[in-house]
Amino acid sequence: MYTQTEIIKDTTGIGSEGELVINVGPQHPATHGVLHLVITLNGETIKKIEPHLGYIHRSIEKMCESLNYRQFIYVTSRMDYLSAHINNQACALCVEKGMQIEVPDRAKVIRVLMAELTRIASHELWLGAMAMDLGAFTPFFYTFRERELITDIMEETCGARLTMNYMTPGGVTFDLHEDFQKKVKQFVIQFKEKVTEFEDLVTNNVIFRNRTEGVGIISPADAISYGCSGPVARASGVVSDLRKIAPYDAYDRVEFEEVLDTRGDSFARYIVRVKEMMQSIRIIEQLIDNIPEGDFQAKTKAVLKLPKGEFYSRVETARGELGVYIVSEGGTTPYRIKFRSPGFSNLSALDHMASGSKIGDLMATMGTLDLVIPDIDR
Amino acid sequence: MELTKDLPTGAQEFPGHIHQTPGGGIVVSSFDGLINWARSNSLWPLTFATSCCGIEMMSVASAKYDFSRFGFEVARATPRQADVIIIAGTIVNKMGPVLKRLYDQMADPKYVIAMGACAISGGPFFYNTYSVVKGADHIIPVDVYIPGCPPRPEALLHALITLQEKIKSGLTREQIREESKA
């Protein structure tokens, strides 16, 4: 079954005279997974980028059709594993919407706290990995130092470091660990102290600025037409934070700013993410002392049945807008599930962003898109 | 000649044998032991991360777990410079030939660690999927398996040390299989 097949495709017809076609990936350190880019070059200038997908297509959508409404959430943790919580949250919200389950206040606040911690962890990993793509190894160690604190907090409460599976229709699976508030407060203090280190190390670094400023620009109109969301859209000045536009769970009771930038280049995307981490800290600070008492889970039936119909919910993950679309025939399993993943739309804009620039700038552009390939392929 | 008599506590004994020759020189023999010992302490992993387990592999590189303590820190992006391939994540049918090609491009001796449930058996995707390879050992031979979804960083460190011990023992995969049968 797994015989040696031809990997290098016949490239005649892709490039014409004077053009060079190179393959980046599927095994490449800067693609963060198994993305395959076929790049057509004219000299050093990029003429076209064609992403090839499917190297990590695990058929999650198809699998979900045979899992019931409690089980399918576990598989979605493996989709965008850097914001596993927020993926689970999107699915739980969609099922709750369909069954009209009222989630207790305590569960809502816990969900928001966990989602914001996940967002910080995701952005920190992105910062370290992106700096590594640009040739700087040190920021990786700095960012992982704080990220490990978050994974410890997650592990205490959820039992897992990365794929938590903590959200469930009706609330969360367990109550918070007794040390949760103490640990989070410690983390907030340490993070606020250390965030200046990133600024000194990366933001004000001459090499970093030269490599990212004015690179990979996308205009607001293009960002909208390509369906960009999350920090990529906000760096172009597109108001797109779903936590503000369509608040879910407890986001309507916290104050925070939607971080916007108008430059639309790689540096703007960097700045937006760093500022977003500070806004997440702000949300956590508002909620950590105000976790309401009560149930952490609404009383639901053991077997959930969604009424016949179509249901859609959307959340803001660390990468952008994640949509969950469920078609139900009234049974215990969905008839069809579709995920609208932010990475897919953001990747589609890569050709537009990088065409015309030099091949050396490609990694700065792609690094700031923050792609998670299993999220794109699903 | 007994060179290892006055070792400080905790120091590793020199593998192989030392023979004194006339004139004061020494000859080291049993090169296999020596080479295996050297080899096991400088294994360069290939950065081959397909999905979630790759993040835990990055955690192992970070300061808290730090796999450079065991000689693994030189992660290479090209298979031609790598000694060990850590399969961190799901292998799907489209990726199978790529994995085989990467393995073929690595120079001998080469070792394989299957990290996580997906690389062992297809993991949480093993049933009802048409696209996932049910275990990386369908494609290339695997030396060490790490269970977990994803495994903890400590589990990966344990697997790396297990691989080192395996190399130090100097046995081939077939010999180890025979021994475990007996």
Interface residues (C-beta under 8 A of the other chain):
Chain A: M1 Y2 T3 Q4 T5 I7 P26 Q27 H28 P29 H32 G33 V34 G54 Y55 I56 H57 R58 S59 I60 K62 M63 S66 Y74 V75 R78 Y81 L82 L125 G128 A129 F140 F141 F144 R145 R147 E148 T151 R161 L162 T163 I373 P374
Chain B: T47 F48 A49 T50 S51 C52 G54 I55 E56 M58 S59 A61 S62 A63 K64 A77 P79 G89 T90 V92 N93 K94 M95 G96 P97 V98 K100 R101 L102 P124 F125 N128 T129 Y130 S131 V132 V133 H138 I139 C149 P150 R152
